[in-house]
Amino acid sequence: MMKSFMCLVSFTCLLYLSGCNTQTYEAVEVFQIDLLELSDQSKAYDQSGYKIVNSITTTSETRNMLKADIKAIEDHFDPNGNYVKTVILHSKSTLNKLNDTLTDHQREEILDQPSTIFFEEEFNEAERELVKARVMEFIDRLPTN
């Protein structure tokens, strides 16, 4: 009896630990993207402006869980290049693979001054750290829900 109990405990621990091997990836990005709006008349998408984004995206995955954490600064501009607003965004999502449930939490704040850093070309490690520090500076000031 004791031997089968120890076998069960060992199997349970092995199963638990196999779900703990975590793979984590981080991407620090700077990019510009067009904003599109659906036109009522033509039923086509028209450019309504663009936004410049600084973001840190972290994903981690275990056998039983997938997590995504997005921290971003988004400066919005109209089609003529006039500044409109800045959105500070922190979004966390977790997918539990065992019971297929998704939980998410989002914090957001609107600012009235441009706040991103923009590079026309690829950026180096020092610039990457600068962007990362800038994003974290704004995320750390977001109110907690």
N, C-alpha and C positions, 0 to 999 in steps of 0.2 A: 504494500500500500504506500509506504513512504517513498519507495523508488518511483512509482508512477506519479506521485505528487511532485517530487523533485523534477521529473521529466516535464510535467505540465508547467511548473514555474520557469524552468529553463527555456521552454518553447515560448512562453509568454514574454519573457525578457528579450529573447531573440527577435520576436515579432515587433516588440516595442522599439528596440534599438535600430532595427532595419528602417523604421520610419523616421529616424533622427538624423540620418546623413543628409546634411543640407548643402545645396548648391546655391550660391548667391552671385548675382551679376549686377553691376552698376554701370549706367550710361549717363554721362554728362553731355548735354547737347546744347547747341546754339543754332537756331534755324529761323527762317522766315517762311510763312505759308499764307497762301491766299485764303480769304474768307469768301464764301459763296452764299448767295441768298436765292431762293426759288422765286422767280418772277411770276406774278399772278397772270399777266397777259400772255406771255410766251410759253409758260410752263417749263422754262429752261433755267439753269442756274447762271446768275450774273455775278461778277466779282463785286463784292460790297466793301472791299478793303483788304487789308492784310494784317498779320500780327507777327511780331518778333518774339521768339520764345527762348528762354533759358530754362533748362530743366535738368533734374536729377531723377532718373528712374531706377529703382532698385527692385529686382525680382529675386525671390528665393523659393526654392522648391524642395520638399521632402517627398517621400513616397506617398504621404497622406495629405499634404497641404501645399497650396500654391499661394504665394503672397506677392502683391505688387504695391509699391509705394512710390507715388509720383509727387514731386515737389516742383512747382513751376512759377515763373514770372512771365506774364504775357502782356506785351504792349500792343494795343490795337490802334490801327490807323485807317482812315477812310481811303477811297480810291485815289485821292489827290495827294496822299502822304501826310495829311493833317492828323495830329495825335488826337485820339478819342478817349481812351481810358487804359488803365493797367489793372490786370486781374492777378492776384496772388492766390495760388491754388495748392492745397495739400490734400491728396486723395489716397486712401489706404483701402485695399481690398484683400480679402482672404477667401479662398475656395477650399473648403474641406472636401477632399476627394472621397472620404469614407461615406459621408451621408449626402454628398452633392449639394451642400449649402454654401451660399455666397453671402458674406457680410462686407459691408463697406461703410466708410466714414469719410466725410469730406468737410474741409474748412476752406472758406474763400473770403477774400476781402477785395474791394474795389478801391483803387487809388487814383489820384488825379494828376500824376506826373510820370513821365517815362522812367523806367527803372531797369531795363535790360542792358546787357552788354552785347554788342554785335560784332562778329568777325566775318569778313567777306570770304575768307579762305579757311582751311583747316587750322585749328589752333593747337598750340603746343601744351606740354604738361603744366607749365607755369600759368598759362591762360586758362587751362582747365580748372586748376585750383582756384583761380580768381573767380571764375563763373560759379563754381561750387560754393565758395564762401559767400558770394553775393546772394545766391538763392537761399542759402541757410540763414543769412541775416534777415531776410524778409519772412521766411517761414517761422523763425523763432519769435517774431513779433505778432503772429496771427493769434487772435483770441481763441481760447479753447472752448469747445462746445460742452 
